């Protein structure tokens, strides 16, 4: 299978570099069940002084939660097993044997897109491919798992923002009825 070959090549190219596996494991723990993103969202909400910005930090947490929930549901529908081919090194324990889509990629992308919107800075988006690569370096996801997870996370962040943050304009009554 082509994805397995890509996974093994990524592991050979990146997983042998000093510090990569410990960093990937750290990201794995931070992103597990989106808990690190919930903590960051909560910290932003607690420390933010502007009420409008507080709402954005809350939307970040909602976005990460929603993306994670969507990925868990999809995993149970699709039921794709995690990589297990000879030559793929598994570098971290996982709570399930299901691979598609990556819950880490969904919740992390949702949180990082939200953080970029909150700060008005694209720098947090660098974390999207970093988290995706970490899942493959650890041997727990195929490239399509993290790619689709990232798309779901991006869409979730944008939809959540539209429904919560960008919904501040007062609605004008329709007088034509």
C-alpha positions in Angstrom: 0.0 0.0 0.0 1.3 3.4 -0.9 0.4 5.1 2.4 2.4 2.5 4.4 5.4 3.2 2.2 5.1 7.0 2.8 4.7 6.4 6.5 7.8 4.3 6.7 9.8 6.9 4.7 8.6 9.6 7.0 9.7 7.6 10.0 13.1 7.0 8.4 13.6 10.6 7.4 12.3 12.3 10.6 12.0 9.8 13.3 15.8 9.2 13.5 16.6 12.9 14.1 17.5 13.8 17.7 14.6 15.0 19.7 11.9 14.3 17.1 10.4 11.2 18.9 10.2 12.8 22.3 8.7 16.0 20.8 6.2 13.9 18.9 5.2 12.0 22.1 4.9 15.4 23.9 2.5 16.6 21.2 0.6 13.3 21.4 0.0 13.8 25.1 -0.9 17.4 24.7 -3.4 16.6 22.0 -4.9 13.5 23.6 -8.7 13.9 23.7 -8.1 17.6 22.9 -7.3 18.3 26.6 -4.3 20.5 25.9 -6.4 22.7 23.6 -9.2 22.9 26.2 -6.6 24.0 28.7 -5.3 26.7 26.4 -8.8 27.9 25.5 -9.6 28.1 29.2 -6.4 30.0 30.0 -7.2 32.4 27.2 -10.7 32.9 28.5 -9.6 33.5 32.1 -6.8 35.9 31.2 -8.6 37.9 28.5 -10.0 41.2 29.6 -12.2 42.1 26.5 -15.6 40.4 26.6 -15.6 40.0 22.8 -12.3 38.2 22.9 -13.4 36.0 25.8 -16.1 34.7 23.4 -13.4 33.9 20.8 -11.4 31.9 23.4 -14.5 30.0 24.3 -15.3 29.3 20.6 -11.8 27.9 20.4 -12.6 25.3 23.0 -16.0 24.5 21.4 -14.3 24.1 18.0 -11.6 21.7 19.4 -14.3 19.7 21.2 -16.6 19.5 18.2 -13.8 18.5 15.8 -12.7 15.8 18.2 -16.2 14.5 18.6 -16.7 14.4 14.9 -13.5 12.4 14.4 -14.5 9.9 17.1 -17.9 9.4 15.4 -16.2 9.0 12.0 -13.7 6.5 13.4 -16.6 4.3 14.6 -18.3 4.5 11.2 -15.2 4.0 9.0 -13.4 1.5 11.3 -10.1 1.7 9.6 -7.4 0.0 11.7 -4.2 1.8 12.6 -1.0 1.1 10.8 0.4 -2.3 11.6 2.7 -3.3 8.8 6.1 -4.8 9.4 8.5 -1.9 9.3 6.2 0.7 10.8 7.4 1.6 14.3 4.7 2.4 16.8 6.0 5.2 19.1 3.0 5.8 21.5 0.0 4.0 23.0 -3.4 5.0 21.6 -6.8 4.8 23.3 -8.4 3.0 20.3 -7.3 0.7 17.4 -9.1 3.0 14.9 -7.2 5.3 12.6 -9.4 7.4 10.3 -9.5 10.3 10.7 -6.9 11.4 13.2 -8.5 13.0 16.2 -5.3 14.8 17.0 -5.3 16.4 13.6 -9.0 17.4 13.8 -8.9 19.0 17.3 -5.4 20.5 16.8 -6.3 22.0 13.4 -9.6 23.4 14.9 -7.7 24.9 17.8 -4.9 26.3 15.8 -7.1 27.9 13.1 -9.1 29.4 16.0 -6.0 30.7 17.7 -4.8 32.2 14.4 -8.2 34.0 14.1 -8.1 35.2 17.7 -4.6 36.6 17.4 -4.9 37.8 13.8 -1.6 36.0 13.1 -1.0 33.1 10.8 1.9 31.7 13.0 -0.2 29.2 14.9 -1.0 27.5 11.6 2.5 26.2 11.5 1.4 23.7 14.2 -1.1 22.0 11.9 1.5 20.1 9.8 3.7 19.7 12.9 0.9 17.8 14.7 0.1 15.8 11.5 3.7 14.8 11.0 4.1 13.8 14.6 1.2 11.3 14.3 2.9 9.7 11.3 6.4 9.7 12.9 4.8 7.9 15.8 3.4 5.4 13.4 -0.2 5.7 14.5 -1.8 7.3 11.4 -1.6 7.2 7.7 -1.2 10.4 5.6 -4.9 10.4 4.6 -5.9 10.1 8.3 -4.2 13.4 9.2 -5.1 15.1 5.9 -8.8 14.5 6.3 -8.6 15.2 10.0 -7.0 18.6 9.3 -9.7 19.4 6.7 -12.4 18.5 9.3 -10.7 20.6 11.9 -10.4 23.6 9.6 -14.1 23.4 8.6 -15.2 23.0 12.2 -13.2 26.0 13.4 -14.6 28.2 10.6 -18.2 27.0 11.2 -17.9 27.5 14.9 -16.5 31.0 14.5 -19.3 31.9 12.1 -21.9 30.6 14.5 -20.5 32.1 17.7 -18.1 35.0 17.1 -19.2 36.4 13.8 -22.8 36.3 14.9 -22.5 39.6 16.9 -24.2 41.9 14.4 -27.8 42.6 15.5 -30.4 41.1 13.2 -32.5 43.6 11.4 -36.2 42.8 11.6 -37.8 41.8 8.2 -40.5 44.4 7.7 -41.5 43.0 4.4 -43.6 40.1 5.8 
